[in-house]
Amino acid sequence: MRDAQLTINRSALLHNLRQVQLAAPNAKVLAMVKADAYGHGALLVAQTLDSHVNALGVAFLAEALALRGAGIRSPIAILEGVFSSEELEAALAAHCYLVVHQQAQIDLLAQYQGQSQTRVWLKIDSGMHRLGFSPQTAVVAYQQLQQLAVVKEIILTSHFACADDLQSPKTHQQLSVLTQLAQKLPSLPMSFANSAAILAWPDSHHQWVRPGIMLYGSSPFADKDASTLNLQPVMTLSSRLIAIQQIKAGETVGYGSTWQAPRNTRLGVVAIGYGDGYPRHINANTPVLINGQRAAIVGRVSMDMITVDISDIQAERGDAVILWGEGLSADEIAVCANTISYELFCQVTARVERLVI
């Protein structure tokens, strides 16, 4: 059995959902489970959240069908929508909500001859400039959708580019665009708020919120740790010390001999590497947690192993090592890897053993 292990804490997931509900008590919750629930396991997360949220969000049809095939009955919204009549038929048969962000998707709905109906999320490009109808074309798009028998309800949706940056004027600008548009489309349910907006922009909550990263216990803000937001880590990536070496001052460690011991050093070898999804280009002195004590990674991350300086802590072969999660925030490790926690979570590979608690 490989020592590298990914532990998923369902109680922490439900705790974080509760923080969403406390922050936006009057809104329905569309929980993001795309990209295998940010690496946490889409089916497990969907099963855990099933009776606690109003809908689940996936990126594309195959993700929705995988959940349906596994028995998930919650409403599922497909955020990229569908792109062919075959996909539309499959999505409707699976009782999925559809995001519509371009004219070709309205045309597909108009060509549909069946009896099924669905809720359509009309996506507006309010300033992110990725997907969506412009505010100038949105009213016409709405009018077209309103005439289609397949459309049971229309929900106005958009996505914020900078909700995590409270100093940026961008979110104010996007909210202004959306407010003006909503005045032309009265009484439509609206969904704009991602995790950052749920926590920092209450004026954006409206009828639906769409939590993603906060559900998994990570902060959407660069300057706020998850613990200060009362979020608990759902994922803990851990392994074990499989060997201990004594090296002399001046000796080097790892591929490329990039690290040289400044003193006689007690070195621990941990069974995890970039083959498990641990980032190879981690910064020097990135911490791990051993018996509640921090130790720094030294030398390059290998495919299967990392080395840590354990000269100043109590550690023995076989001891557990936490790479991120309980006691060591993924947000902190993401900074050390010059990335974001989302990427850390999504990159854990299939060879890491999964444990659910």
N, C-alpha and C positions, 0 to 999 in steps of 0.2 A: 504493500500500500504506500502510495506517495505521501510524503509528509505535508505538502502544500494543501491547504484546506480553505474553503470559502464557507463561512457560516452566515446564514440568513436568519435574522431575528424578526419573526412575524409580529411579536408584541411591539417592537420598536416601530414597525411599519404602521400599525394601527395607532400608536401614540402620535406619530407624525401626521397622520390623517386628521387626528383630533385637533392638532394645531391649525391645520387648514380650516377646519370647521369653526374653530374659535375666532380665527381672523376674518372669515367671511361667512358669518352665521346664516345669512339669508340666501346664499347662493347654492345652486346644485353643483356637484363635483364631477368633473370629467377627469379621471385619474389616468395619467400617462403611463402606458405599459409598452410603448414602442421600444424597438431595439432590445428585445428580450428583457423588458422592464429595466432598462439601463444596466443590463448585465446581471440583474438579480433573479431572473427567471420569470418570464411572462406568465406562465401558467400558475406557478406558485403564488405570485403576487395577485393575479386575477382571482384565484380561489380565496385568498385571504381577504381581499377587498370586496368581494362579490356582493355581499348584503349590506355594505357600508357606504357605497358610492352610487351615483346615478348613472354613470356610464364609464367606459374605458376608452382610451385613445391609443390607436396604432398608426403607423406611418402609411402602410399600404395593404392591399387586399390580402396577400398571403399571410400576413401577421394575424389578421382578423379570422381568416378561415382556420388557421392553426388552433386558435382559441376555441372557436366553435366546434371543431373536430374533437377537442379534448373535453367538451361538455360545458363550456362557459356560456351562460345564458344572459348575462348582463348586456345591455345595449353597448354596441361598439361603434365608435366614430373612426372613419378612415380619413386621416388628415390630408393625405395627398389626393384623395378622391380616386375615381376610376377613369380608365382611358380607352375602353373599348366596350362594345355592346355585350361581349361575353363577360367581361369583368362586372359590368352593371348588373347583368342577370344574376351572377354569383353573389354579388354584394346584397342585392335585394332578397335573394333566397336565404341569405344568412342573417337577414334582419339588421343590417348595418346602417348607421347614419353616414351620410356622404358630405364631405366638404367639397364645395364647388368653387373653383378659383379662376376658371377661364371659360370662354364662350363655347369651346368644343365640348365641355362637360355638360353645359346646358343643352346643347344640341343632342347629345346622347340621351338625356332624359326626355327630350321632346320626341325622340324617335321610338321610345319604349312603348310597346303595345300591350303589356301585361296588366295585371290587376293589383300588383303590389304597390305599397306606398312607403315613403320613408321621410325622415326629417333631414332637411338639407341645411348645411351650415354655409352660408354665403360669405366667402372670405374677401375682405377688403384689404388692399394694399394702402395702409395709412401712413407709410413712411419707411418700412423695412426694405421694400423693393426686392422681394423674393418671389412671393406668390400673391395673387389676389387681383380683384378688379380695382381699377382706380376709383376714387370717390366720384369722378365725373361719369363713369359708366355704371356705377353700382345700382342706380335707380332703375335703369333699363333692364339690368340683369335681374333685379328683384321682380320687376313686372313680368318678365318672361317666365320666371320660376313660378310665380303666383298663378299662372294660367294652366299649369301642368297638373294633371290628375295624379301623377306619381308622387307629387310633393305634398306631404301631409302638413308640414310646418317648416317655416324658414327661421333660422337663427343667424343673426349677424355676428360675424367673428373677424378678428384681426389678431396680429401678433406684434408685440413690442420689441424694438431693437435694443433698447438701452434701459430697460426697467431696473436693472441691477445697479445702475449708476445714478445715484440721487442728485448728482450735480449736473447731469446732462439735461439740456432743454428738450431733448428728443421726445421723451414720454409725454410731456406737456403738449408738444406739437401734435403728436399722434392722437392724444385724447381730444384735442380741439377739433381735429379733422373728423373723428368718429362722432363727436357730439353734434356737429353740424349735419353730418349725414343722417344720424338717428332722428333728427327733427324732420327730415324728409320721408323717413320710413317709420312712422309712429307705431308704437305698441309691439315692435319686434323684440323677442328675447335677444340678449346680447351676451357674448363671451369674448373677453379680451385678456383676462388676467392670467399670466403664468405665475410661477412660484414667487419671483421677485415682486411682481405687482400685487399678489395676494398679501404679501407682508408689508409692502411699502406704499402702495397706491390704492387706498380703499375706494376712491372714486371710480376705479376701473372694474369693480367686482360684478356689478349688475346681476344677471340671472344665473350665469354659469361661470365657474372658475376652472382652470386647467392646471392643477399642480403636477409638477414633474420632479425636479431634483430634490425639493424639500421633503417629498414623501420618503425619499431614500436616506434622509438624515444628513444631507449636505447643504451648506449655505449657498444661496444664489448670489451672495454679495462677497466681493473680494475683501472688504474691510470688516466683515462680521463672521465670527466663528459660529458653527452650527449650534454649539452648546449655549451661546448667548441668545439664540432664537428658540431655545427649548426643543431642539431637534435631536433625535437619537440615531446613531448609526445603525442601519439595517444590515449592512455588509461588513464582516470582519475577515480580512485576508490574513492568514497565519501560516506558519510552518514550524520547523524545529531546527535546533542546532544539531548538525550531524557529525561535526568534528571540531576539535579545538587544536590550534597550532601555536607554538611559541616561536616568534621570529625576533631577530636581533635588530637593533637600531641600524638604519641604512639599507636594510633589505627591502625589496619591492614586492608588490602583491598584484596578482591578476594579469589579464591580457594587456599587453603594451607596457607593462611595468609602470603604470601611470601614478601609482601611489608608493611613496617611500616612507618607511617607518621612522618617525623622528626619535624613537626610543625603543627599548626592548618592549615588545607588544604581545599581548595575549589576543589571539585572533580566533573568532568564531566563524564557522562556515554554516550557512543557512540554506536549506534545500528549497530554493525558489529562484527564478530568474526570468529573463524575458520570454522564455518558452512558456511560462505560466501567465504572462501578461504583466509582469512587473517591469516598469519602464527602464529601458537600457540606459537612456541618457539622463539619469538622475544626477542631481547636483552633488558635489562633494559634501560629506558630513550629514547626509539625509539620515534622520533617526529611524530606528526600529525600537520596539518595546520588548524587553525580556524581563520577566518577573517584576513588572512594574517599573523597570529601570530603562533609561534611554541609552542606546549604543549607536554609534555612527557607522554608516556604511563606508568602507574604504575600498579603493580599487574599482575596476569596472564591473558592472553587472554582467554575468555570464548567462548562457541559455538556461542553465539548471541551478545555478548557485550564486549567492552573494557572500561577501566576507564583511564582517563587522568587528570593530575594535571593542573588545570586552575587558580591556585591562583594568578598568576602574569600576566594574560592577561584579556582582555575584552571579555567575552563570556556569552551567555545566552541560555537557553533551546530553541531548534529549530534551532540554528545556524548550518550552513553547516560545515562539517569536511572532509578535504581531507586526505586520507590515502597514496596515491601516485598519481603522475600525474602532472597536471598543478600547478606549484609552489613548488612541492616537488618530487624530482626525485625518480623514482622506483629504480635506481641504488643505491641510498643512503639507501633506505629501505631494499634492498636485502642484503647489507652488514650487516645491523642490524639483519637480519634473518639468517645470515651465509649461504646465498644461492646466486643465480643469478636472475636477473630480468626475465629471460625466465620462471623460475619456478613460480615466483609470478604471471606473466600474465596467465600462463596455469592453475593455481589452483583456479581462481575465479569461484565460483560455479553457477549453473543455477538459484538459487533463487535470485541472485542479478539482479535487474531490469536493462535492457539495454536501453541506450539513444544514438541516433546517431545525431551528429551535422555536 
